[in-house]
Amino acid sequence: MQQHRAFQTNGLDLGNVDQALWNTAQGRFLNFTLMTPIQSRLALHVEPILLLLVPLYWLNLVGPETLLIIQATVVALGAWPLYQLSMVNDRLSTIHYPLSTIFPLAYLLLPTLESAVLFDFHAVTLSATFLLFAFLALEQKKDWRFLIFAFLSMACKEDIPLVVAMLGLYAGLAQRRWRLAALTIGLSAAWFVVAFFLIQPRFAAGGNIQLDRYAWLGDSPSEMLATLLTQPALVFEHLWRKADLPGYLTQLFFPTAFLALFSPLTLLPMLPPLAVNLLSDNPFTWRLEDFHYGAPLAPFLFISAIYGTRRVNEWANGRIGEWRMGEQFFAIRSFAILLFSLFLVFSIIYHYYRGFTPLARPFVWPEVTAHHQRLAALLSALPPDAPLFTQSNLAPHLTHRSILYSDFAYFTDPHFSAPVKVEEILLDVTAFENIGGLHQFLRQTLLESGNYQIISAEDGILRLQPLTGDRRPETGESNSSTPNPHSPISNLQSPTPNPQVPLTVDFGQVIRLNGYSLHFNRQEEVQVSVDLEPLQSLAALPELRPVLYLLDAEGQPVGATTDLQPILVWFPPVEWPVGQTVRVRFNTLPWYTRDTTAYRLALGLVNGSDPWDISRRYRPSFSQLPDFAVRLPADGTLVELARIEHVWGMPEGGPVSRQFTLPNPPHPLQANFANQIKLLGYSTPEISDRRPPTHSTGSGQAADRQSPSEAANLQLTLYWQALTDPANLTRFVQLIGPDGQIYGQNDSAPDRGQYPTSLWQPGEVVVETVTLTLSPDRPVGNYSLRIGLYQPDTGIRLNLVEGGDYLEILMDTQ
């Protein structure tokens, strides 16, 4: 519900289900327009279960919020049959029955199930509970009850009959009830054929649209089946590499401590949804969480966990049965507690790292901001029956109308098949990405073409109406076609809430950064919002723009935002009033980092179209030392905002905190440089790509130098501590050969030139890794390292309190 209030639900599928049911209540059977040219929900899925909700729409008792409540309630009811199953024919039920509550509790905490509940509304999510009740009835030999819940399950989606058919097979194999098995399989197969091959193609002009996900297997179901049977290498490549079958199955069984694997027969019903998900070429179906595709797997994962735990426990009891009576009881009880504890620990660990509740690390409470409140007020002012265009995250709030579009092809495709033209347009331009220049196109179409009239524009929320012949302005009248500093679109409210990270940085004397926020959304790319304030008029800088950079783990730029972020299209910097803070959200990102272990994000201000032209960047400066250890990568032209690492497949991180805890370096020192900075120690220098030198040439002459092909790098870690507020200093490290010559040198600000000493605070500890590229013709012999600091503008070195202007460390390169 809070997600819905924060406009985090979508037209797909909460919006189109609600509109289809509302239209059905008005006499238009399962019609909807949110996916025009598709006009019927039956073209997407066959879900007769939805018709049970239509009477509530007749009584005007239901809407998107009610659908969400119904979905959560039905799913929660699945805990009861699970509890019952854990008690059926279980010798633990009389001794350890409190432990049986672990299964339903863990089931409700399963991230796969939680994601299905929280990702809008899908009828297939309801099938998880119906399948559990069906299996319970099957185990209790209550055939009519089994058939009722089997039919309810099949009514949730066109492919669930395949799951029910596997239940029938289970009845035959496990219970030897082959008549019931034959009846179940026959009814399931019949309904699957009707739903999949008759109903769906009847309402989809191009045939069953779900088959498009499997087009890599063939052009028709028969060709797809033939490919599966005759090209195992192709199928294996898809499953193993593209869909990552090993990772998928590991995630699937981990919450059960892999105990579900000990009951293979009850895993049979999982085969159809596994095939549907993993054989698809849609990467979304390969994800157990964040969407709803794993919902049919959840019931049988936990049924198998119960039966697998029982089987392992019975195996252990058989071994313990040879013990004395008193010892037997204690051992049986202890092993059962150990088994249940193992299950519980795995479940809690998995939920902590990938769950959706406040107990989980990735949990973020959906916050309803003042912007959302203004948006909600504007929604209530729209005419209730007017044909409307809006974006996906606003659509579920506006679906009780016959005509509602959310596909931007309505504007971009001149051949878009819209049966009725819209009379109202509502957009929150701050909330959707600018992929392919969509926002530039919309601005040109809606604001600059003269074909639309702005009714209201506040805080990035636009309400417009198309201008018909009788509504066009008289000649000479303004249509507010091009926003200016006084136009409604520039009426952005003061950003709320306050930024997560308070950081003040001036880029030249042009723009000031007043803080930023990081937006984590589970596996998705981390988005960043920055609060920017012009320090002078920007009217003469039409190409000025903030750019977000992707850095590698060492702080080197490897990516940059090339598309304008949405707010920069509608409210470009040239229109920003001096002193007004504008929040820019970077939500259109060109990179993919899920396969990257660690990376960084940085901000730059560029005056030009090329984000890689370092000469066009304004250098950042600080009027006061920040609270964080802020790095300045790319020759000091960028400001590092965050360091991100992937933990259990999800990004986490933030700004780097200053370190004041004294380290324990491998080689401790107390080298005091002019009472400004102390070198606390260093690591053992390591030389990479080292090869044995050649000591003689073909002519018999001695050769005491390495060949050019044997160039190498030397790497060591230095541990510094600021003793006061140090000036801006350059650190140098030199490799001195046996002849006194320099064979490698690195001069830069610490931490690869990214952390100037002028940003250090007294007592702060800075650890840096230094790499020297060694001369390829260096002689063999004993070497030393010289380490020191100097003033970059004069070259004058800082003296050691102990004497000298550098520290020398002896080493041997042989």
N, C-alpha and C positions, 0 to 999 in steps of 0.2 A: 504494500500500500504506500509506503514511504517512497519507494522508487517511482510509483505512478505520480505522486504529488510533486516529486522532483523532476518530472518529465523525462524519466529514464525508461519508460516503456515505449513500444513502437507499434507502427501500423502492421508490421509483420511480427507476430501474428495476432496480438491482442486486438488491434484495431480492426483487422478484416474479419475476425471471428465475431466480434461484437456487432459490426455493421451487418454481416450476413444474418445473424440471428434477429437483429432489429428489423431488417427488411422482411424476413420471414414472418415476423409478427404483423407486418403491414400487408402481407399477402404476396410478397415477392420472394419466392422460395430460394433461400440461401444465396440470394444475389448480393454482390458487393462491387464497388467500383475502385477500391484502393489499389487494385492490381490490373486496372484496365490496360490492355483489351480483354483480359480474363474477367468474365462477368459472374462466375459462379464459384462458390467454395468447393463444389464437387469436382471442379477441374483440378484442384490442388490435392484434396484428400477426401476420402469417403468416411465420414464420421457421424453416423446416425445418432450416436449418443448425445450430440448437441441438440437434437430435437426435443429432448426431455426438458431443456431449459426454456423453450419457446413460451410455455404458459406464463412464466415469470415476466417475460417481455410483454405479453398481453396485459398483464396487471401493472406494467411499468415499475416493476420491483427490482430490476436488474440493470447493470451496466458494466463497464470494464472493471470497476472495483469489486463488484459482486463476483464476477468470473474469477478474479484472483483469489478471493476468499473461498469460493467453492473448490477451486483447484487445490489450495493448501489443505483444506479440511479433508477432502477425499484422500489425498496422499497420506496425511497423518493417520487416517483410519487403518492404513496398512500395517501399522505397528501391532494391531490386535491379532490378526491371523498369524503373524510371525511369532508372537508370544505363544499362541496356541500350538503352533507347529513345534516350538522348542519343548513343549510339555508332552506331546503325543508319543506314546510308547517309549518314553525315555526313562531309564532307571535313575537318571539324575533328578527327575521331577519330584521325587519324594524326599531327596536328601539335599539337593542343591537348587531347589526351585528359585530362590532369590537370584541366583546367577543367570537364570534364563532371561531375566529382564534386560541383560546386557545386549542381546540380539536386537530387540526392537528399538532400544535407545540408540545403538550404533547405526541402525538402519536410517533413523531420522537424521542422524548426523552425517550420512554419506554424501559427500560433495556432489557426486553424480546425480543424486536425487534432488538435492537442494538446488542445484543449478536449473534443473527442469522446472521446479516450482517457481523460481525467481525469474526465469526467462519468459516473460509474457505469459500467454495462455495457450496451451496446446492440449487437445483432447487426448493425445497419446500418453500424456503424463498421467492421466486418470487410470490408464490401463494397468499401471503398476499395482494398484490396490486390488483391482478386480482379478488380476492374475493370482495374487496371493490368496484371495478368498477361494478362487477356483481350485488351486492346488490343495488348500486345506480341506475342501469338500471332497476332493479326490482321495486324500489320505483317510478321511473319515468314512469313505464308502457311501457318501450321500450324493447319488448320481444326479438327481434333479437339481440340487443346489449347484453342483458342479456345472451342469449345462447352462443354468441361468447366468452364472458369473463368466462362463466361457463366452456366451453371447454378448454380455456387456463388454467384455474385453475386446471382442472382434468389432464391436461397434465404435471403437475408439480410433481406428485407423485401418486403412486397407491392407496393410501387411501384417497386422497382428494375428489374422487367421493362421499364418505360418507358425507363429509361436504356439497357438492353441493346438495346432496339429501335432507339434512336438510333445505337448502335454498328453495327447492321445497316445502317441508312441510310448511315452513313459508309462502310461496305464497298462499298456500291453507288456512291455519289457519288465517292469518292476512288480506289477501286481497280477500279471497273467490274465488281465481282464480284456481279452481281445475283441469281444463284441462292442464294449464301450469304446475301445481304441478305434475300431473301424468306423463306428458312428461319428466319433469326434473328428477323425481325419477326413471323412467324407464330407461332413457339414462345413468344416473349415476350408477344404479345397474348393467346394462349390461357391462359398461366399467370396473367397479370394478371387476366383475367376470372374465372378459377376462384378465385384468392386473394381478390380484392377484392369480387366480387359473390356468391360462393357460400360460401366458407369463413368469412370474417369475419361476415357476417350470420347464419350458422348458429349461431354461438356468442355473439352479442350480441342480446339480446332485442329491442332497439329498432332493429335494423338496424346498418349499418356506422357505428360511433361516430366514425370519423375524418372522416366527412362533416360532422359538426357544425361543424367549423372553417370550412366554406365555405357555411354556411346563408345568409349574406348574399347569395349568388348565386342561391339558390333552394332549394326543398324536395326536389328529386330531382336525380340526375345530369343528366337531360335538361334540366331547367330551368336548372341551373347552366351547362351548355354554351350554352344559348340566350342567357342573360344575357351571357356572355363575347362572343358574336358580335354581339348586337344593342344592347348598351349600353356602347359603348367609353368614354364619358365617366365612367360610374360606376366601371368597372374602372380607368381611368386615375387617378381621384381616390384610389382605394384604394392602388394601387401607388405613385404618385408622392408622395402626402402622408402617408398612414397608415403604409405599410410603408417609406417613404423609399428608394425605388429608387435615386436617385442616390448617396446615402450608402452603401447596401448594395453597389452595384457598385464604388464607389471603394475600399471596404475589401477587396472580393474581389480586385481586380486589382492593388492597390498592391504587395503582396509580390513580384510578378513584374515590377515596373517597367513595368507595362502592356504588356509584350512579348507576353503571351498573346493580346492583341487582334489581333495580326498573323497569327493562324492561326484564322480563324473556323470552318473546317470541323470542327476538333477540339473546338470549343466546343459543337457540337450536343448531345452527351450531357448537357450541363449544363442544358439547357432544362427537362426534366421536374422535377428537384429545385428549380430556381429557381421554377417555377410552384407546386409543392407548398408551398414555404416562403413565398413572397411573396403568394400569393392567400389564404392562411390568415388568419383574423382573430385568431389567437393571437399576441400580440406576441413570445413567446419564439422562434417560428420565424423572426422577422425579424432575429434576432441570429446573426451568423456565428460568434461565440465564446460561451463559457460553457455551451453545450449541444452536442448532437450533430447538429444539423440540417444543418450544412454539410459533413458527412463525404463524401457522394457527390459534392460539387463539387470536392474537393481533387485527385483523380486527374487530371481533365481540365483543371483550372486549370494544373497543371504539365506535362501533356502539351502543352498549347497554348503554354506558356512555352517549352518546348524547340523546338517547331516554329516558333513565332513568332520566337525568337532566330535560328534557322537561316535563316528567310526574310529577316530584316533583314540578316543577315550575307551571304547570297548576293546580295542587292541591292547591298550595298556592294562585294562582290567583283567584280560586273559593272562597276561604275564604275572600280574599281582596275585591271581587266584591261587597260586601255589604257596603263598605265604600263610602264616598263622592267622587265625581269625581276627584277633585284635589288631595286628599289623595291617591286615587287609583293609579294614575300614579306614584307618588313618591314611594309608597310602592312596586308596581310591579317592578319598576326599581331597587330599593334598594335590594329586595329579589333576583332578578336575578344576580345582582353584587355579592351578598353574596354567592350565589350558585356557580357561576363560580370561585370565589376566593377560596372557599373551595376545589373545584376540582383542581385548580392550585396549592394550597399549598400542598395537598397530593401528587400530581405528582412531584413537585420539591423536597419534602422531600425524596420520594422513589428514585428519580433519584440521589440525593446527596449521599445516602448511598449505592446504588447498581448499579449506572449507569456506562457508558463506555466513557463519554466525559470528557474533562478537568474540567467541572463543578462538577464532582462526586469525592467523597472521595477516591474510590479505583483506580482512573485513574493513570496509569503509562505509560509514553510515551515510545514506543519501541525504544531503542537506538541502532544505528548501530555502533558497535565498530570496532577497528582496526582488531580484530580477524575476524569479519564478512567481512570486506573488503578483507582480505587475502583469505577467503573462496570463495568470489565472483570471485576473480581473478583466482583461481584454477578451478572453474567450467567452465569458458570460455576456459580453455586449454584442456578440455576433448574431446576425439573424439566424434563427434555429433551422429554417428550411432552405436557406440559400445554398445553391451549388458552390462548393468551396474547394480551393486548393490550399494544402498546407504540407509541411514536411513530416517525416515519419514519426518523430518523437512527440509531435503535437496531435497527430491523427487520432490516437485512442481517446482523446478528450473531446472529439468532435464527430464521433461515428454515428450518432443517432440522427442521421439525415440520409436521404436516398443517393445523393451525389457528393462524393468526396474523393479527391485525387491527391496522391502524394508522390507520383513519379515525375521527376523533373523533365522527362521526355515530353510532357505536356507543353513545355516552352521550347525545348531544344530540338524536337523532332516535328517538322512541319506535317508529317503524315500520321501523327499520333491520333489514334482512334478514340476521340472523346464524344460520347453520345450527346452530352449536354455541356455547353460552355459554362465556365465558372462565373459567378457574380462577385465573389469575395476571394481575396488572397491574403493569407496570413503566414508570415515567415519570421522566425527568430534567427537572424543571420549570424549570430554568434555561436550557433550550436551545431552546424553541419560543415563538413569539410569542403575545401575548395579544390576538388580533384578535377583536373582537365580544364581549369579556368571557368568552372561553373559559376562562381560568384561574379566574375567580370561579365559573363554573358547575362546573368540575371539583372545586374545593375543596368547594363545597356538596354535590356528588354523592358524592364519595369520602370526605370527612372528616366532614361534618356530618350526613349523612342517616342514619347508623347502619346502612347496608347493606354497608359494607366494613370490613375489619380491616387495620390497618397491621401489616405483618410487619417491615419495616425502613424507616427514613427517616433518611438521612444525607447531608449536604452537598447537599441539594436533590434527592436521588435517592429516589424513593418506590417501595416494593414493597408491593402490597396484594393481598388476596384477598376475593372476594365472600362475604358471610355467608349461608349457607344455614340452614335450620331447625335442623339439628343442630350448627351451629357458632356460633350467636348467643350472646352473653354472657348470663349469668344476670342477672336484674333487680338493678340496683344496681351492677353491674360497669361499670367505665369502658371506653369504646371508643376513647379517645384521639381523640374526634371533633373537638375544637377545640384546635389547638396553643396552647401557652403557652410562656413563656421556658424551660421545662424539658422541653418535648416534643421528640421526635426530629427533627421538621422544622426546628426552630430550631438544630439541631446543625450549623451551617455551619462548615466548617473555615476556618482562616486563609487568606485569598485567596492563591493562587499562580497564576502567577509574580508577581513584584513589578510594580506598575503601570509603564507605559512612561514616564509623565511624573510625576516627583515634585513635587507641589505641595500645600502646606498652606494651607488657607483655613478660617477659622471663620465659620460662618453664625450670627450672634448668639452666644449661649453655648449653642447647642442641639446642633449637629452640626458635626463637623470633616471636611473633605475631606482625605484623606491621599494623593491621587494619582489618576491616571486613565489609561486606555488607549484608543486609537483602533483600531477594527477595520475594515480595508479589505477588501472582497471584490469586487474588480474594479468592475463597473458598478453594483453594488448600493449602497444607502444606507449611509453610514458609520455604524457603531454605536459606542457609547461605553460603557465600563465605568468606574464611579466607586467608589472605596473610601471609605466613610462610617463615621464613628465617633461614637456619641452621647456628648455631654459631660455630659448629665444624663438623668434618667429621662424617657422620652417617653410615659409612661402617660397623662398628662393632655392629650396632643396627638393625638387619634385621626385628625385630618385632615391631619397633617403628611406631606409627601411631596416627594422631589426631582423636579424637572422639567427636561427637556432642551428648550432653545429653539433654533429655527432663526432666524438673523439674516440680513439681506441683506448685500450687500457693504460697506455703510456702518455696519453694526452695529445696525440697527434690527430689533427682533423681528418676525417675520412668521409664526411657527409655534411650537407647543408640544405636548408629549406630553400628551394628555388621557386615554388609557388607562393604567391602572396597569401598570407593568412586572412581569413574572412573579414575581420574587422578592418584590415588595411585596405581592402577593396572598397568597402562602404564608407569608411572614415579614414582616408589616407592621411599620413603625417602632415602634409602641407596644410591641412585644415585644422590641425590641433591648436587650440588656443594656448598661449603661454601660461604655464601654471596649472593647467588641467591635467589630472592623472588619467591616463587611458590604459585599460587592461587589455593586453593582446594575448590571446590564447593560441598557442601553436598546436593545432589539431590536424594539420595537413602535413604529414611527415613522409619523406621519400624513402626512408630506410626500413630494413627488416632486421631486427636484432635478436630474435628468439633463439638463433643458433650461436649467439655470441655470449661467452661466459661473463665478460665484464666490459663495460664501456663508460664513457662520460658524456655529459651534455654541457654545452657552453653557449654563451650569448655574445653576439657581435652587432655593431651598428655600422651599416654599409651605406655609402653614398654612391650608388651605382647598381647596375643590373647583375654584375658578376660578383658573387659572394666570395670567390677565391682570389680576387685582386686585393692583396693585403694592403696596398697603398691607398685603397679607398675606404679602409676601416678607420673609425675614430678610436683612439686609444683610451682605455678605461683608466680612471684615477679615483683615489679615495680621499675624501676630506677628513675621515677618521678611520682608525683601524676597525675592520669588521670583526664580528664575533667568531667568524669561522676562518679556517685556514684556506682562504680563497686563492686558487691558482690562476695565473694569467698565461694561458697557452698561446701558441702561434705567434711567437715573438712579442708577447705582451699585448696583442690586439684583441684578445677574447677574454671573457670572464667565465671561469668554470662554475657551473651551477650545481652539479650533482655527479656523484660516482654511483653507477648502477651495477649490481650483480644479479645474476639469475640464481634463485634458490628454489629448488623443486619446480623448475620451469616457469617461475614468475619473477619479474623484476622487483628489486627492493634497493633502497639506498637513499642518498640525500647529500647535502653539503658535508664537507670534511671538517670534523671538529679539530680544534687545536689540541695538541698533545703536550701534557706537562709531566707525565710520569717518566721518570728516568729509566732508560733502557739498560739492558745487559749486553753490550756488544761483545763479539768474540774476542776482540783485542781492545781492552779499555785503555783510555788515555785521559789526560787532563791538560790538553793543549789550549792555553788561554791566549786568544788573539786580541791584544790591546784592551782587555776588559770589556769587549763588546760581544764576542762569540767564543764559545768553547767547543773544541772538538773532543767529544766524549769517547770516541773509539771508532773502529773500523772492522770490516769483515776481511777474511783472507782473500786476497785478489785472485781472480780466476781468469785464465786465458782460454778463449774458445778457438776451435778449429786449429789447434796447435799440432804441428807435424815435426818429426825429428829433423834437425838441420843436416845438410849434406856437408861432410868435412873434407871431401876431396873432389876435384874435377877430373874430367877425362884426361887432362894433360898432366895430372899428378900434382898440380898446384893445390895448396890448401885453400879451402873456401870457408870463411868464418861468418858468412852472412846467409840469411834465408833468402830463397828465391821469391820473386814477386808473387808467385802463385800461393805462397804460404803466409799471406797477410792474415792477421788475427786481431781479435778484440780483447781488451782487458776490462774486467768488470769488478767493481767493489762497492760496498755499501758504507756510507759515512754517517755518523751520528753526531749532530750538532745541537747546541743549546744556546739560546740568546741570553746574555747576561744583563742587557739593558735594551733600550730601543735602538737597534743598530741602524746605521746609515745604509744606503744602497751600496752593496758590495758584490764583487764578482769572485767566485770561487775558482781556483785553478788546481788541476792535478796533472803532474808531469811524470812521464816515465823516463828516467835517466839511465843511459846505458853504461857499460863498463868503461867506455871512452869519454864519459862525461857529456855526451850529446843527448839531445831530446829525441826520443823515438815514439812518442805518443803524448798528446796533450788534450785536455778538455777544459776550456774556460767558459763559464756561464754563470748565471744566477742559479742557486740551488734548485734541485728537483727538475733537471732538464731545462733550466732557464725559466721555469714557470712560477717559482715562488721567491720573488725578490726578498732580500733580507729586510728591506724597509717595511715589509708587512708583518714581520715577526713581532711577537710580544715578549717582554721579559720573562724568562723562565721557560719559554716554549721550546720543545724538543722537535727537531726536524730530522727525519731520516730520508736520505736520498741514495739512489743507485747511480753511479757514475760509470760511463762506458768510454774507453779510450780506443781509438783505432790506431793500431800499432804499425809502424813503418815496416814494409815488407823486406827491406834490406838491413834489418837490425842485426847486430852481431850476437853471437852466443856468449853468455857470461852472466855475471851477477848484476842485477839491476836494483834500482831504488825508486821509490815514489816520493815526489815532493808535493806537499799539499799546503795551500795558503789562501789568503784573501787579499784583494786589492780594490782600490777605488776606481771604478770604470772610467771616470772622466779624466783622471790624472795618471792612472797606472801605478800610483804609490801603494806599496804593500803595507798591510798591518803587521806590526812587529809582535812576536810572541813575548809574553811577559818573561819567559825563561831565557829569551835572547834569540836573535835571528828573525828572519821574516818568512820562514817556511818550516814545515815539519817534514822530516825525512824518515821514510820507512824502508828498511832494507828488504829485498826479496830476491828470488833466484828464478830466472826464467828457464833454466835447463830442466 
